[in-house]
């Protein structure tokens, strides 16, 4: 069996290994064993997004955890960052989220938070995998009243609504602001509209009616054109689009132009620095962030640190350096002063607060950075082989780097959650980098292409 955990938990097609009820139960048993510390009664929070497969996986995971003598607290559909918050708030031993984030509904995933709301480091994930494969805990079978029980937390949505609102400046309201909100038919369908309306905004909500199979379907942060069109039609001030589990967010300005995670980080970093709130005058981004972000931060006197792709790697860099702002171009932004993981609702509130305090439109605030042309293509592969062992590809990559000649960047990496190779190039000439990426994609398809 290959490694279960990718860059963001265990993920795959629901009811096909590893995303089966059998594996969910094993993961529950292993997690129940690992997170038991001391002699008191132990509790693990379980939340999910709106996928139909969440019901069966939730039941299996609950059974596995309870079979280890650990109680389960069920919160139902709630954004991933909400599970991190609830885990900390209830002082639970751990939190688990059933979600495949931005993936289509037929996929699902299982990811864990520690008691402090942090995603697990590799060594703890390795320990869970070892317990599953080794059979070390097969004999651990509590009986009688030592068996765990499950109960439901009925006010989880309300708790999280109040938590996110606490990140918005006291005394400030969103009255007079018209917002288009796309909930992606996902976990934020109750929380996000409630937060914005309670803060006084006029909200035009779309894709807030999940049915188990429409999550991320032609909507949400992967399809910003939906809010772009709606903002223009409604004459709104801003468009906000979440993904299925609402740990990320993408915006568009009042003219319908996209405002991605790089611009959000640039805007918030400059604002926080001006207010003396940016720890170490440093922003943590990933290798995928546009070179324009790096240039803008340099001009603003802010240091940019690049981490590996994945918000947990951004978080590790933030914690090791004592920084409080980081994120990804895709819209995962971590405000460590407010939450321990990317939080789409909190991020939206930070952007809105800057608009209200400055009195400026988002189009004007977007001038904080110039985005260099960037082309990204995903190629499905049969297997994730070392590219250095494929001579035809190493030659093509060398040719591409020579063509860029120091006036751009080339980044090639495997997806951590899907059988895909991501090819990204950026530079001043869009047509040139598009040719480079297209030629590389064709070479990868020829050498490694999947079915």
Secondary structure, DSSP 8 states (H G I E B T S, - for coil): ---S-BTTBEEEETTSTTSSHHHHHHHHHHHHHHT--SSS--EEEEEE-S-TTHHHHHHHHHHHHHTTT-EEEEEEE--HHHHHHHHHHTT-SEEEEE--TTS-TTEEEEEEEETTS-B--HHHHHHHHHHHHH-TTTT----GGGS--EEE-TTHHHHHHHHHHTTS-TT---TT-EEEEE-TTSTTTTHHHHHHHHTT-EEEEES----SS-TTTT-GGG-THHHHHHHHHHT-SEEEEE-TTSS-EEEE-TTS-EE-HHHHHHHHHHHHHHTT-SGGGEEEEETTS-HHHHHHHHHTT-EEEEE-SSHHHHHHHHHHHT--EEE-TTS-EEETTT-SS--HHHHHHHHHHHHHHHT--HHHHGGG----EEEEEEEEBSS---GGG-HHHHHHHHHHHHHHTTSEEEEEEE-SSSSEEEEEEEES-HHHHHHHHHHHHHHHHHHHB--
